[in-house]
Amino acid sequence: MTGSIDPLRVQFDAFKALPRDTPIHMLNLVRLKAQADYPQDHPNHGKGLTGLDAYRAYGRESADLFKRVGGRQVWAGKPEGVVTGPADERWDIAFIAEYPNAGAFLAMVTHADYREWVKHRQAAVEDSRLIRLSPVTPGEGFGE
């Protein structure tokens, strides 16, 4: 089974159809490959990098653009185990990125340089979830 690495066209189109002028949070759940799997024409092919090495390279190379579009990490945590859900599900990295609006996220992922940097992510990730969230002020109880 192939994991979810990049959005399907229908998912990306649905994202683009949502409001673009309000702040958004993006929940990231990432399962890394033990060994990064770069394409043969990539300079890092065959260098023995781990998935974590490649994911960190993705983060380093895209950090300036992420900040320029107004992005920032608002939460990060280390997944320790699944309490509710498939017993075999595991995530290595979990974080929430905030963008001033969906347009900023779209500007980042469609930037010409980003298309090169994302190859590190593609080499690193076995499976992932990227879930758009609309920030709300929490109430006193769950679901409020």
Number of C-alpha atoms within 10 A of each C-alpha: 3 6 11 15 18 16 13 10 9 9 11 12 11 10 16 13 9 11 13 16 11 13 16 24 24 21 18 17 19 24 22 25 18 14 19 26 25 22 13 9 7 12 9 16 14 13 11 12 18 17 24 22 19 26 24 15 18 21 16 11 16 18 13 12 16 22 13 11 17 15 21 16 14 12 11 13 10 10 14 10 13 12 7 7 8 8 9 7 10 16 19 17 18 17 19 21 19 25 22 17 18 22 17 20 21 15 14 21 16 10 11 10 13 17 12 14 17 20 18 25 26 21 26 29 25 21 18 20 18 17 12 17 14 11 12 8 6 9 8 7 6 6 6 8
